[in-house]
Amino acid sequence: MHRNPFGLAFDGLQKGNKVVYFDLILEGMEDGSISSNIHRKFVDGNQYLHATSCHPPHVLEALPFGELVRVSRLCSDKNELVKEMERTNQMFLYRGYDPDNLKKAYTKIMRKLNMEGDVHTNKRMNKQTT
């Protein structure tokens, strides 16, 4: 447990060369670098706002993009990033979000990361999960 001058304490889980801290997994690599990825708890539920909620339209349009930005910042490995972005995309589809808006957000993030060739790596990206 880590303590700081503010009296805050944080728990983390350490297994071998991996540390789980909140929603982040940090892993020490053999070359001395550190990789990061998203940690989802076993009991994690899909709690994103539903697309039919009474929030303003701009909020519902911005939410998937903002969440994909968060995913892109937390995943250091390109393959894990693509998997996590597709998983997040599926979660928004399940919550009723517009597939075209999701595809636009996904494409925009991939372009910013110079990964345009990976935009359509998964054929399921546009299929709604039931």
Residue pairs with C-beta under 8 A, 6 or more apart in sequence:
1 9
1 10
1 11
2 9
2 10
2 12
3 9
10 21
10 22
12 19
12 20
12 21
13 19
13 20
13 21
14 20
17 27
17 28
17 29
18 25
18 26
18 27
18 28
19 25
19 26
19 27
20 39
21 39
22 39
23 38
23 39
23 40
23 74
24 36
24 37
24 38
24 39
24 74
25 36
25 37
25 38
25 39
26 34
26 35
26 36
27 34
27 35
27 36
27 37
28 34
29 35
34 76
35 76
35 77
36 74
36 75
36 76
37 74
37 75
37 76
37 77
37 80
37 84
38 71
38 74
38 75
38 84
46 91
46 94
46 95
48 63
48 67
48 91
48 92
48 95
49 55
49 59
49 60
49 63
49 95
50 95
50 96
51 60
51 95
51 96
51 97
51 98
52 96
53 60
60 97
61 101
63 92
64 88
64 89
64 92
64 97
64 101
64 102
64 105
65 105
65 108
65 109
67 88
67 92
68 85
68 88
68 89
68 105
68 106
68 109
69 109
71 81
71 84
71 85
71 88
72 81
72 85
72 109
72 112
72 113
74 84
75 81
75 84
78 115
78 118
81 113
81 115
82 115
82 118
82 121
82 122
85 106
85 109
85 110
86 121
86 122
86 124
86 125
89 102
89 106
89 125
90 124
90 129
92 102
93 99
93 102
93 127
93 128
93 129
94 128
94 129
99 126
99 128
102 125
103 125
103 126
106 119
106 125
107 116
107 119
110 116
110 118
110 119
111 119
